[in-house]
Amino acid sequence: MKPLYLLTAVDVRRAEVAGDTRKTTIVKMVIPAITFMTASHNPGGGHGAVDFLLPRINAVEPSFEAKGFDRSVFGVLGKPEKWTFAGALRDKKTGADIPARAVIEGAIAEWTPDDTSPEEFLGCNHAIKEVTHYEFSIDGEELWYWDFWESELRTKGQSYTEGIRGALGA
């Protein structure tokens, strides 16, 4: 039976800055979707079209919302940073707390404060673009790894690009 994990807490922090936690201000985080690119083929003599999967992904766009003004993000606005999107998962059968991590390198490209009033706590949305690295793990097990500069894409340790790099001589 597959474990049932319940998300119990989240945090977004700069990965290489001690104490950069937002665990008390974070409202939500969006770990980016993984979408493989496709190449459409509709042969003239065939009887249907196929969107063939490529070992490439579309641009990913993580984001997060925090309450209040986070003045520290203005020091890195528009500059690539390494971010840790952290989650605490509760195994509902065993009660164990399991770490989930997405490590993402990219730049906060959009900062958008919410419409608000004095009776509401102001929230600010942060969108990260120019992502060049994205890895995801649960309980220390690498499930996903993609790095633009390394030309590496793998799931559960299996490379999709090793043969391509070899064929290119790179």
Steps between C-alpha positions, in 0.01 A plus 500: 500500500628846409549737794251783546690825555333809643679833455529654848738796457692693233792739479684687224850623568817597322699178507836654577395760761475380860181601680314609185188302596153629418319225693292750701414730207457258209141448388557272204767381265470363149748230410514522120340246273718277287383513139695321231522668161355323200561495126180466300501263203210448264621286209326555166467126445410423862168473677559725796727749665738436787660746740834328563656572837842660504760471778451874566271693731309823470612795713400457863360780715493445875336758721409572858279734701603645834316730738645841571791670330815290471766766455773241445363398159570847362872431535468206258215620278594421141816311601541121478499328842477145624170445683377213717129426489451279806203297608425282798291195408325283759473129421142441615556131570826519697478859627855568378592850384666482158703781338422609145737739323514685172828681436456760229741750349331802351423868548199670654370669187164616632404648836130575533337628820134412554218747516448544871355710779597563864271213607684249280858382519680607182629215285770523236541258209844409368549335158833340415616483139827432316507163674814306405494227767214302655529194718234334713535237772288334768670360809840546332407298191565692178185478290575775247813681388540750218789736437517724193877559520583132549257389226373243749144379549424194710228333702582270790866503390431396139645749250300599194793694354813287555479345152429836340803661667710207377364530146585871501845427641426734788 
